[in-house]
Amino acid sequence: MSISEPVVCRCQPLIALVTIRRSAAWASFVLLGCLYAAPATAAEAKETAQLVLKTERAIIFKDGYCLIVKRGAAETDDCGEIHLTDVPDAAVLGSFWATPREGRMIGMVAGWVEVTRREEKDLPCLETIEILKANRGKSCMVHLRDDVQLDGVIQAVLTQDTPVPVSDGLAPSFEPAARYLSSVRAIPGIAAAAPADSHLHAVRGTHFVLRTEKGDVLIPVAEIRRLTVRDMETTLARTVTTKERTKRLTFRFAEPGQRRELLIAYFRPGVRWIPTYRIQLPESDAPQKMAEIAMQAEFINEAEDLTETPIDIVVGVPNFRFRTVPSPLVLEQTLRDALQQAAPQLSNQFRNDLSNALFTQRAGEFRNPQPAEAAAAVAIDLPPELTTAATQELFVYNLPKFSLRKGERAAVPVYSTQAPYQDVYTWDVQVKRSDIATAPSGSGVGSPLTLSTNEVWRQIQLTNTGAMPWTTGAALIMQGGQPLAQELLTYTSSKGSCRVPVTVAVDVRGSMNTEEIERELQAITWDGNRYAKIRQRAALEVTSFKHQPIPLEISLRFGGRAEQASDGGKITLAPYREDDWNQYRGSPAVNNSSTIRWTLNLEPAKTIRPTVDYHFYARH
């Protein structure tokens, strides 16, 4: 049995005054008085005034925040109030909104309510005095010290119930109760969830009365060595009294006794979704290559239970200025961010019906490189979209209803589609040059160039022919039953393209060497220093051992000024870059940074040898 005694509002006499007084001023005055009327007992409160909410929708972002939308209805009490005890434990400032479907809501009040709950439970007897009390009125055989034996009926047990706090911090004077309660903690429903202000009525006593044929005998419990009772009871009814201080939201309306429906929404941390992809490549070399792309959303819920709730997952991260400031309505000092990496922001205003909220999507975070500029990086860093930063607008995937309790993880298929793709082979070369005009005598120094590893990568270029964008996520690339790679599929808008690195092509090899063409030792003087002009030629060589032609893109970058490139190479000049040099001693103003890009078709068992002539200045 459980009894609760919450504090509620008593205001019936004041409402009667509103009926008598027709003046608008008097009515307003009395209504304000109703809002601050004296408390009453639970018997005077209407159970219909308790608002029970159902989660109507959850809009989940990739950064660990979500927008929760709930709906519920209740009948206002005599004060025109509806109460909610299931107050969210986290919400961002300015994001907590309650909108009535009809009627005028005067306001919301958040506060604390103290509730006393008494529960009767049959608990095991752990002390002799408890066994005696549980078997009062039964015949027994008592063995005392010095082999004294008494037969009789347990007539009375002299005890006193003492409330003992249900906590681990009991004082030493309560050692018997502490031992008892430590055992009780293993019983479901008692100590596991008991708050610090719960009390258990412990049995305290030292004597009992045994009725024998010769009369009543007062026996100390400590003298008992053995107790025999037929059909002995080993449990005793105990009372657990709990005083809970709980949150409560009060929604105040102008009219009592009216059914009001509320839509409540708030933005909070604790729920996150992570996109993952599986890219299945065909085994045959068909002219039109089509890849099967399946996307799933992996969820982490550390916020609250979602039961049969429609889920919207959002590409991008919203802009919310006061993301670290808690709403005062949740009565918390700080927001509890379970993921420690949320940087949420919200750009859409809360509306009366959020089901029609529209989001837009920017046209691409990762643009497909043009043929003249194409050269995908060998390694792709994790983009900001998967951490805390964001630069794109929002797009929503709608998922069906499913349940996810707090603390659970889940993976839900989002969609699968086909996408045309083509293989592209890329070779990215970066030269780091030492700022040396003349080598020291006898040093044995050869070429002053340091090259990156000569690795030609196979990549797949996918075209999104569907209506929905692809958001950035980890991608597992398969061909048949063989895994080829796991990489990052970057954001791709509808009708856009992206590239996903697969692996190093072992049957396509590249090498590079340089030769000096001319050296002019006193070419220019800059800032009081003399510089030599050194002209060189870089020759690249790529050989394919494949059985079919392959598209090849080469990118070469170095410090210096490119003059001309063979085989249609496109030259792009940029200002000085520090990472083009080792121990640079000169002025940044005298040298450029050059990038040359080639887009070629490499025939089977053939070798191509593109070249580039360039010069750079070295101080001496």
C-alpha positions as CSV (number, residue, x, y, z in Angstrom):
1,M,0.0,0.0,0.0
2,S,1.3,3.4,-0.9
3,I,0.0,6.8,0.4
4,S,1.2,10.1,-1.1
5,E,0.5,13.5,0.3
6,P,1.4,16.3,-2.2
7,V,0.8,20.0,-1.6
8,V,-1.9,21.4,-3.9
9,C,-3.9,24.6,-4.2
10,R,-7.1,25.4,-2.3
11,C,-9.1,28.2,-3.8
12,Q,-12.8,27.4,-3.9
13,P,-13.9,30.3,-1.8
14,L,-12.0,32.7,-3.9
15,I,-13.6,31.4,-7.1
16,A,-17.0,32.0,-5.6
17,L,-16.1,35.7,-5.1
18,V,-15.4,35.9,-8.8
19,T,-18.9,34.7,-9.5
20,I,-20.4,37.4,-7.2
21,R,-18.3,40.3,-8.4
22,R,-19.0,41.3,-11.9
23,S,-16.4,44.0,-12.0
24,A,-13.5,43.1,-14.3
25,A,-11.1,44.7,-11.9
26,W,-12.5,42.7,-9.0
27,A,-12.3,39.5,-11.1
28,S,-8.6,40.1,-12.0
29,F,-7.8,40.8,-8.4
30,V,-9.5,37.7,-7.1
31,L,-7.9,35.6,-9.8
32,L,-4.4,36.7,-8.8
33,G,-5.3,35.8,-5.3
34,C,-6.2,32.3,-6.4
35,L,-2.8,31.8,-7.9
36,Y,-1.2,32.3,-4.5
37,A,-3.8,30.6,-2.3
38,A,-3.0,28.4,0.6
39,P,-2.0,24.7,0.2
40,A,-4.4,21.8,0.8
41,T,-4.3,18.0,1.0
42,A,-4.3,15.5,-1.8
43,A,-7.9,14.6,-1.1
44,E,-9.0,18.1,-2.3
45,A,-7.0,17.9,-5.6
46,K,-8.4,16.6,-8.8
47,E,-6.5,13.7,-10.3
48,T,-7.4,15.0,-13.7
49,A,-5.2,18.0,-13.2
50,Q,-2.1,15.8,-13.4
51,L,-0.7,16.1,-16.9
52,V,0.7,12.9,-18.5
53,L,2.8,13.6,-21.5
54,K,3.6,11.3,-24.5
55,T,6.7,11.9,-26.6
56,E,5.3,12.8,-30.0
57,R,8.6,13.3,-31.9
58,A,12.3,13.4,-31.3
59,I,14.5,15.4,-33.7
60,I,18.1,14.2,-33.1
61,F,21.3,16.0,-34.3
62,K,24.7,14.5,-34.9
63,D,26.4,16.6,-32.1
64,G,24.6,15.0,-29.1
65,Y,21.6,17.3,-28.8
66,C,18.0,16.7,-29.7
67,L,14.6,18.5,-29.8
68,I,12.0,16.6,-27.8
69,V,8.3,17.3,-28.6
70,K,5.6,16.0,-26.2
71,R,1.8,16.3,-26.1
72,G,-0.7,15.7,-23.3
73,A,-4.1,16.8,-22.0
74,A,-5.7,17.3,-18.6
75,E,-8.5,19.1,-16.9
76,T,-7.7,22.2,-15.0
77,D,-8.4,22.2,-11.2
78,D,-10.3,24.8,-9.3
79,C,-7.4,27.2,-9.6
80,G,-7.3,26.7,-13.4
81,E,-4.0,24.8,-13.0
82,I,-2.5,21.7,-14.6
83,H,0.4,20.0,-12.9
84,L,3.4,18.1,-14.4
85,T,5.8,16.1,-12.2
86,D,7.8,14.6,-15.1
87,V,9.9,17.7,-15.4
88,P,12.9,17.4,-17.9
89,D,16.2,17.2,-16.2
90,A,18.0,19.3,-18.9
91,A,16.9,22.0,-21.4
92,V,18.7,24.8,-23.1
93,L,17.8,28.4,-22.2
94,G,15.0,29.8,-24.4
95,S,14.1,26.4,-25.9
96,F,11.5,25.3,-23.4
97,W,8.1,26.1,-24.8
98,A,4.5,25.0,-23.9
99,T,1.7,25.9,-26.3
100,P,-2.0,25.2,-25.6
101,R,-4.1,24.0,-28.4
102,E,-6.9,26.2,-27.2
103,G,-7.5,28.6,-24.3
104,R,-5.2,31.2,-22.9
105,M,-2.3,30.1,-20.7
106,I,-1.4,32.7,-18.1
107,G,2.1,31.2,-17.4
108,M,4.3,28.4,-16.1
109,V,5.7,28.0,-12.6
110,A,8.5,25.6,-11.8
111,G,9.1,24.6,-8.2
112,W,9.6,21.8,-5.7
113,V,7.0,19.8,-4.0
114,E,7.5,17.6,-0.9
115,V,5.6,14.2,-1.0
116,T,5.4,11.8,1.9
117,R,5.0,8.1,0.9
118,R,4.4,5.2,3.3
119,E,4.9,1.6,2.1
120,E,4.2,-1.7,3.9
121,K,6.6,-4.5,3.0
122,D,7.2,-8.0,4.4
123,L,10.9,-8.2,5.1
124,P,13.0,-11.0,6.5
125,C,13.6,-11.1,10.3
126,L,17.3,-10.7,11.0
127,E,17.2,-10.4,14.8
128,T,15.7,-12.6,17.5
129,I,13.4,-9.9,18.7
130,E,11.9,-9.7,15.3
131,I,11.3,-13.4,15.1
132,L,9.5,-13.2,18.5
133,K,7.3,-10.4,17.3
134,A,6.4,-12.2,14.1
135,N,5.4,-15.3,16.0
136,R,3.5,-13.6,18.9
137,G,0.6,-15.8,20.2
138,K,2.3,-19.1,19.1
139,S,3.5,-21.9,21.4
140,C,7.3,-22.2,21.6
141,M,10.1,-23.9,23.4
142,V,12.9,-21.6,24.7
143,H,16.4,-22.8,25.7
144,L,18.2,-20.4,28.0
145,R,21.6,-20.4,29.6
146,D,22.6,-23.2,32.1
147,D,20.4,-25.7,30.1
148,V,17.2,-24.1,31.3
149,Q,14.2,-25.0,29.1
150,L,10.8,-23.3,29.2
151,D,7.6,-24.2,27.3
152,G,4.8,-21.7,26.7
153,V,3.1,-19.1,24.5
154,I,4.7,-15.9,23.3
155,Q,2.4,-13.6,25.1
156,A,4.0,-10.2,24.5
157,V,7.1,-8.7,22.9
158,L,8.2,-5.5,24.5
159,T,9.4,-3.4,21.5
160,Q,9.3,0.1,20.2
161,D,9.4,1.0,16.5
162,T,12.2,3.5,15.8
163,P,12.5,5.3,12.5
164,V,16.0,4.8,11.1
165,P,17.3,6.6,8.0
166,V,17.7,4.3,5.0
167,S,21.2,5.3,4.2
168,D,24.8,4.0,4.3
169,G,25.8,6.7,6.8
170,L,24.1,5.4,10.0
171,A,25.7,6.4,13.3
172,P,27.5,3.7,15.3
173,S,24.7,3.8,17.9
174,F,22.4,2.3,15.3
175,E,24.6,-0.7,14.6
176,P,21.8,-3.3,14.9
177,A,19.6,-1.3,12.5
178,A,22.6,-0.8,10.3
179,R,23.2,-4.5,10.0
180,Y,19.5,-5.0,9.3
181,L,19.3,-2.4,6.7
182,S,22.5,-3.5,5.0
183,S,20.8,-6.9,4.4
184,V,17.5,-5.2,3.4
185,R,19.4,-3.4,0.6
186,A,19.5,-6.6,-1.3
187,I,15.7,-6.8,-1.5
188,P,14.2,-5.3,-4.6
189,G,12.2,-2.1,-4.1
190,I,13.8,-1.0,-0.8
191,A,17.3,0.4,-0.6
192,A,18.4,0.3,-4.2
193,A,16.3,3.4,-5.1
194,A,15.7,4.8,-1.6
195,P,16.6,8.5,-1.3
196,A,18.5,9.9,1.7
197,D,15.3,11.0,3.5
198,S,13.7,7.6,3.6
199,H,13.1,6.0,7.0
200,L,12.5,2.4,8.0
201,H,10.6,1.6,11.2
202,A,13.2,-0.6,13.0
203,V,12.2,-2.9,15.8
204,R,14.0,-2.1,19.1
205,G,13.5,-4.2,22.3
206,T,15.3,-6.3,24.9
207,H,12.6,-8.5,26.7
208,F,9.5,-10.6,25.9
209,V,6.8,-12.3,28.0
210,L,6.4,-16.1,27.9
211,R,3.1,-17.5,29.4
212,T,3.8,-20.8,31.0
213,E,1.7,-23.2,33.2
214,K,3.2,-21.5,36.3
215,G,2.6,-18.0,35.1
216,D,4.1,-15.2,32.9
217,V,7.9,-15.1,32.7
218,L,9.8,-12.0,31.6
219,I,12.8,-13.2,29.6
220,P,15.7,-11.1,28.3
221,V,16.1,-11.8,24.6
222,A,19.9,-11.9,25.0
223,E,19.5,-15.1,27.3
224,I,17.9,-17.1,24.4
225,R,20.2,-19.8,23.1
226,R,17.6,-21.7,21.0
227,L,14.0,-21.0,20.0
228,T,11.6,-23.7,18.7
229,V,8.3,-22.7,17.1
230,R,6.0,-24.9,14.9
231,D,5.5,-23.2,11.5
232,M,7.7,-20.3,12.4
233,E,7.1,-17.0,10.7
234,T,10.4,-15.5,9.4
235,T,9.1,-12.3,7.9
236,L,7.7,-9.2,9.5
237,A,5.6,-6.3,8.1
238,R,7.7,-3.1,8.2
239,T,6.8,0.4,7.3
240,V,9.1,2.5,5.0
241,T,8.4,6.2,5.1
242,T,9.9,8.3,2.2
243,K,9.8,12.0,2.0
244,E,10.6,13.0,-1.6
245,R,11.3,16.5,-2.8
246,T,10.3,16.4,-6.5
247,K,10.1,19.0,-9.3
248,R,6.7,20.2,-10.5
249,L,5.7,22.4,-13.3
250,T,2.4,24.2,-13.0
251,F,0.6,25.5,-16.1
252,R,-1.9,28.2,-15.2
253,F,-5.0,29.0,-17.2
254,A,-7.8,31.5,-16.8
255,E,-10.6,28.9,-16.6
256,P,-11.1,26.1,-14.1
257,G,-12.6,22.8,-14.9
258,Q,-11.6,22.9,-18.6
259,R,-9.8,20.3,-20.6
260,R,-6.6,21.7,-22.0
261,E,-4.2,20.1,-24.5
262,L,-0.5,21.2,-24.3
263,L,2.3,20.8,-26.8
264,I,5.7,21.0,-25.0
265,A,9.1,21.1,-26.8
266,Y,12.6,21.6,-25.4
267,F,16.1,21.3,-26.7
268,R,18.4,19.2,-24.6
269,P,21.7,17.2,-24.7
270,G,22.2,13.5,-24.3
271,V,21.0,11.9,-27.6
272,R,23.2,11.5,-30.6
273,W,23.2,9.7,-34.0
274,I,26.2,8.6,-36.1
275,P,25.8,7.8,-39.8
276,T,27.6,4.7,-41.2
277,Y,27.6,3.3,-44.7
278,R,28.2,0.1,-46.5
279,I,29.3,0.4,-50.1
280,Q,29.0,-2.8,-52.1
281,L,30.9,-2.8,-55.4
282,P,30.0,-5.3,-58.2
283,E,32.3,-8.1,-59.0
284,S,32.1,-7.8,-62.8
285,D,33.7,-5.0,-64.9
286,A,30.5,-3.8,-66.6
287,P,30.6,-0.6,-68.6
288,Q,28.1,1.0,-66.4
289,K,29.3,0.4,-62.8
290,M,26.7,0.7,-60.1
291,A,27.4,0.5,-56.4
292,E,24.9,-0.5,-53.7
293,I,25.0,2.1,-50.9
294,A,23.2,1.3,-47.6
295,M,23.1,3.8,-44.7
296,Q,22.2,3.2,-41.1
297,A,22.0,5.5,-38.1
298,E,23.7,4.4,-34.9
299,F,22.1,6.0,-31.8
300,I,23.4,6.8,-28.3
301,N,20.8,7.7,-25.8
302,E,21.8,9.1,-22.4
303,A,18.9,11.5,-22.0
304,E,15.5,9.9,-21.5
305,D,13.3,7.0,-22.6
306,L,11.9,7.2,-26.1
307,T,8.9,4.8,-26.4
308,E,7.4,4.1,-29.8
309,T,8.5,7.6,-30.9
310,P,8.8,8.9,-34.5
311,I,12.5,9.9,-35.0
312,D,13.8,12.6,-37.2
313,I,17.6,12.6,-37.7
314,V,19.2,15.7,-39.0
315,V,22.2,16.3,-41.3
316,G,24.2,19.2,-40.0
317,V,24.3,20.9,-36.6
318,P,22.0,23.7,-35.5
319,N,23.1,27.2,-34.4
320,F,22.1,27.9,-30.8
321,R,23.8,30.8,-29.0
322,F,23.0,29.8,-25.4
323,R,23.8,26.1,-25.7
324,T,25.7,26.0,-22.4
325,V,23.0,27.9,-20.4
326,P,20.3,25.8,-18.7
327,S,16.7,26.9,-18.7
328,P,15.6,28.0,-15.2
329,L,12.4,25.9,-15.7
330,V,14.4,22.6,-15.3
331,L,15.6,23.7,-11.9
332,E,19.2,22.6,-12.6
333,Q,22.4,24.6,-12.0
334,T,24.2,23.2,-15.0
335,L,23.3,21.3,-18.1
336,R,24.3,17.6,-17.8
337,D,26.0,16.9,-21.1
338,A,26.5,13.1,-21.2
339,L,28.7,13.1,-24.3
340,Q,31.0,15.9,-23.4
341,Q,31.3,17.0,-27.0
342,A,28.0,18.7,-27.7
343,A,28.1,22.1,-29.4
344,P,24.4,22.5,-30.2
345,Q,22.7,25.3,-31.9
346,L,19.1,25.7,-33.0
347,S,18.0,27.9,-35.9
348,N,14.3,27.1,-36.2
349,Q,11.7,28.7,-34.0
350,F,9.3,26.6,-32.0
351,R,5.9,26.6,-33.7
352,N,2.5,25.4,-32.7
353,D,2.9,22.3,-34.7
354,L,6.5,21.2,-35.3
355,S,5.6,18.4,-37.7
356,N,5.6,20.9,-40.5
357,A,9.0,22.4,-39.7
358,L,11.1,22.8,-42.8
359,F,14.9,22.6,-43.0
360,T,17.1,23.4,-45.9
361,Q,20.4,21.9,-47.0
362,R,23.4,23.7,-48.3
363,A,24.6,22.6,-51.7
364,G,27.7,20.8,-50.6
365,E,30.4,20.7,-48.0
366,F,32.7,18.6,-50.2
367,R,32.5,19.7,-53.8
368,N,33.5,17.4,-56.6
369,P,36.8,18.6,-57.9
370,Q,36.9,19.8,-61.5
371,P,39.0,17.7,-63.9
372,A,41.7,20.3,-64.0
373,E,41.9,20.4,-60.2
374,A,41.1,16.8,-59.3
375,A,43.4,15.1,-56.9
376,A,41.9,13.6,-53.8
377,A,44.0,13.5,-50.6
378,V,45.7,10.3,-49.6
379,A,44.2,10.6,-46.1
380,I,41.0,12.3,-45.1
381,D,40.7,13.8,-41.7
382,L,37.5,13.5,-39.7
383,P,35.4,16.5,-40.7
384,P,34.0,18.9,-38.2
385,E,30.5,17.6,-39.0
386,L,31.2,14.5,-36.9
387,T,32.6,16.4,-33.9
388,T,31.3,19.7,-32.6
389,A,31.7,22.3,-35.3
390,A,29.3,22.9,-38.2
391,T,29.1,25.0,-41.3
392,Q,26.2,23.5,-43.2
393,E,22.4,23.9,-43.0
394,L,20.0,21.2,-42.0
395,F,18.3,18.3,-43.8
396,V,16.0,15.8,-42.1
397,Y,15.7,12.0,-42.6
398,N,12.3,10.7,-41.3
399,L,12.4,7.3,-39.5
400,P,9.5,5.2,-38.3
401,K,8.5,4.8,-34.7
402,F,10.8,2.8,-32.4
403,S,11.8,2.6,-28.8
404,L,15.1,3.4,-27.2
405,R,15.5,3.6,-23.4
406,K,18.0,5.8,-21.6
407,G,21.4,4.0,-21.6
408,E,20.6,1.9,-24.7
409,R,22.3,1.9,-28.1
410,A,20.7,1.1,-31.4
411,A,21.3,0.9,-35.2
412,V,18.5,1.6,-37.5
413,P,18.5,1.3,-41.4
414,V,17.8,4.6,-43.0
415,Y,17.8,3.8,-46.7
416,S,19.6,2.0,-49.5
417,T,20.2,3.1,-53.0
418,Q,22.2,2.5,-56.2
419,A,24.9,5.0,-57.4
420,P,27.0,5.0,-60.5
421,Y,30.7,5.1,-59.8
422,Q,34.0,5.0,-61.7
423,D,37.5,4.2,-60.6
424,V,40.0,7.0,-60.4
425,Y,43.7,6.5,-59.7
426,T,45.5,9.5,-58.1
427,W,49.2,10.2,-57.2
428,D,49.9,13.1,-55.0
429,V,53.5,14.2,-54.7
430,Q,54.8,16.9,-52.4
431,V,58.4,18.0,-52.6
432,K,60.2,19.5,-49.6
433,R,63.3,21.4,-50.6
434,S,66.3,22.6,-48.6
435,D,67.3,26.2,-48.9
436,I,70.9,25.4,-50.1
437,A,72.5,27.2,-53.1
438,T,75.8,25.4,-53.0
439,A,76.5,22.1,-51.3
440,P,79.4,22.1,-48.8
441,S,82.6,20.6,-50.2
442,G,82.9,16.9,-49.7
443,S,79.5,16.5,-48.2
444,G,78.3,14.0,-50.7
445,V,74.9,15.7,-50.8
446,G,72.9,14.6,-53.9
447,S,69.6,16.0,-54.8
448,P,68.2,18.5,-52.2
449,L,64.7,17.0,-52.7
450,T,62.7,15.0,-50.2
451,L,59.7,13.2,-51.7
452,S,56.6,11.8,-50.2
453,T,56.0,8.0,-50.6
454,N,55.3,7.2,-54.2
455,E,51.9,5.6,-53.7
456,V,49.2,5.6,-56.4
457,W,45.8,5.3,-54.8
458,R,42.7,3.8,-56.2
459,Q,39.6,5.8,-55.4
460,I,35.9,5.4,-56.4
461,Q,34.0,8.5,-57.5
462,L,30.3,8.1,-56.6
463,T,27.5,10.2,-58.0
464,N,24.5,10.8,-55.9
465,T,21.5,10.4,-58.3
466,G,18.9,10.3,-55.5
467,A,16.8,13.0,-54.0
468,M,18.5,12.9,-50.5
469,P,22.0,14.1,-49.6
470,W,24.6,11.8,-48.2
471,T,25.9,13.0,-44.9
472,T,29.5,12.5,-43.7
473,G,30.1,9.1,-42.1
474,A,32.3,6.1,-41.9
475,A,32.0,3.8,-45.0
476,L,32.8,0.1,-45.3
477,I,33.7,-0.8,-48.9
478,M,33.0,-4.4,-49.9
479,Q,33.3,-6.3,-53.2
480,G,31.6,-9.6,-53.1
481,G,32.4,-11.0,-49.7
482,Q,35.7,-9.3,-49.5
483,P,36.3,-6.1,-47.5
484,L,38.4,-3.6,-49.4
485,A,38.6,-0.6,-47.1
486,Q,37.0,1.5,-44.4
487,E,37.1,5.2,-45.2
488,L,35.1,8.4,-44.9
489,L,32.2,9.2,-47.2
490,T,32.0,13.0,-47.2
491,Y,28.8,15.1,-47.5
492,T,27.4,14.9,-51.0
493,S,24.3,16.8,-52.1
494,S,21.8,15.4,-54.5
495,K,23.3,15.2,-58.1
496,G,26.7,15.8,-56.6
497,S,29.8,13.6,-56.5
498,C,32.3,12.5,-54.0
499,R,35.4,10.4,-53.8
500,V,36.2,7.6,-51.4
501,P,39.8,6.3,-51.2
502,V,40.0,2.5,-51.4
503,T,43.6,1.3,-51.3
504,V,47.1,1.7,-52.7
505,A,47.3,0.3,-56.3
506,V,50.1,-2.3,-56.2
507,D,50.1,-2.7,-60.0
508,V,50.5,1.0,-60.7
509,R,53.9,2.5,-59.7
510,G,55.3,6.0,-59.8
511,S,58.8,7.5,-59.4
512,M,60.4,10.9,-59.8
513,N,63.8,12.4,-60.4
514,T,65.2,15.9,-61.0
515,E,68.1,17.4,-62.9
516,E,69.6,20.9,-62.8
517,I,69.4,22.8,-66.0
518,E,71.0,26.2,-65.1
519,R,72.4,28.0,-62.1
520,E,72.9,31.8,-61.8
521,L,74.6,32.6,-58.5
522,Q,73.9,36.4,-58.2
523,A,70.5,36.6,-59.9
524,I,68.8,39.0,-57.4
525,T,69.5,41.0,-54.3
526,W,66.6,41.2,-51.8
527,D,66.7,42.9,-48.4
528,G,70.5,43.0,-48.5
529,N,70.9,39.3,-49.3
530,R,72.0,37.8,-52.6
531,Y,70.0,34.9,-54.1
532,A,71.0,32.4,-56.7
533,K,68.5,31.4,-59.4
534,I,68.4,27.6,-59.9
535,R,66.5,26.1,-62.8
536,Q,65.6,22.4,-62.7
537,R,63.5,19.9,-64.5
538,A,61.3,17.3,-62.6
539,A,60.5,14.1,-64.5
540,L,57.7,11.8,-63.3
541,E,57.3,8.3,-64.4
542,V,54.2,6.2,-64.0
543,T,53.8,2.6,-65.2
544,S,50.6,0.5,-65.3
545,F,50.7,-3.3,-65.1
546,K,46.9,-3.6,-65.3
547,H,45.1,-5.3,-68.2
548,Q,42.8,-2.4,-69.0
549,P,43.2,1.4,-69.4
550,I,42.8,3.5,-66.2
551,P,42.1,7.2,-65.6
552,L,45.1,8.8,-63.8
553,E,45.4,12.1,-62.0
554,I,48.8,13.4,-60.8
555,S,49.3,16.3,-58.5
556,L,52.8,17.7,-57.9
557,R,53.6,20.5,-55.5
558,F,56.9,22.2,-54.6
559,G,58.5,25.4,-53.6
560,G,59.4,27.5,-56.6
561,R,57.9,28.9,-59.8
562,A,56.8,26.4,-62.5
563,E,57.5,27.6,-66.0
564,Q,56.1,25.0,-68.3
565,A,54.7,21.4,-68.0
566,S,54.4,18.7,-70.6
567,D,51.4,16.5,-71.4
568,G,48.8,19.2,-70.8
569,G,49.7,19.8,-67.2
570,K,47.9,22.7,-65.6
571,I,50.1,25.1,-63.5
572,T,48.7,26.9,-60.5
573,L,50.9,29.5,-58.7
574,A,50.5,30.4,-55.1
575,P,52.5,32.5,-52.6
576,Y,55.3,31.0,-50.5
577,R,54.3,28.1,-48.3
578,E,56.4,27.1,-45.3
579,D,55.7,23.4,-45.6
580,D,57.4,23.3,-49.0
581,W,60.8,23.9,-47.4
582,N,63.3,22.5,-44.8
583,Q,65.2,25.1,-42.9
584,Y,64.3,28.0,-45.2
585,R,66.7,30.9,-44.7
586,G,65.5,33.4,-47.3
587,S,62.7,35.8,-47.7
588,P,59.2,34.5,-48.4
589,A,58.8,37.2,-51.0
590,V,61.2,35.6,-53.5
591,N,59.7,32.2,-54.0
592,N,56.3,30.9,-55.0
593,S,54.5,27.6,-54.3
594,S,53.6,25.7,-57.5
595,T,51.1,23.0,-58.1
596,I,50.9,21.1,-61.4
597,R,48.0,18.7,-62.2
598,W,47.8,16.2,-65.0
599,T,44.6,14.3,-66.0
600,L,45.7,11.3,-68.2
601,N,44.6,7.9,-69.5
602,L,47.2,5.2,-68.8
603,E,47.1,2.3,-71.2
604,P,47.9,-1.3,-70.1
605,A,51.6,-2.1,-69.8
606,K,52.5,1.5,-70.7
607,T,54.6,4.2,-69.1
608,I,54.0,7.9,-69.2
609,R,56.7,10.5,-68.4
610,P,55.3,14.0,-67.7
611,T,57.9,16.8,-67.0
612,V,57.9,20.3,-65.6
613,D,60.5,23.0,-65.8
614,Y,60.8,25.4,-62.9
615,H,63.1,27.6,-60.9
616,F,63.6,28.8,-57.3
617,Y,65.8,31.2,-55.5
618,A,68.3,30.2,-52.8
619,R,70.2,32.6,-50.5
620,H,74.0,32.3,-50.5
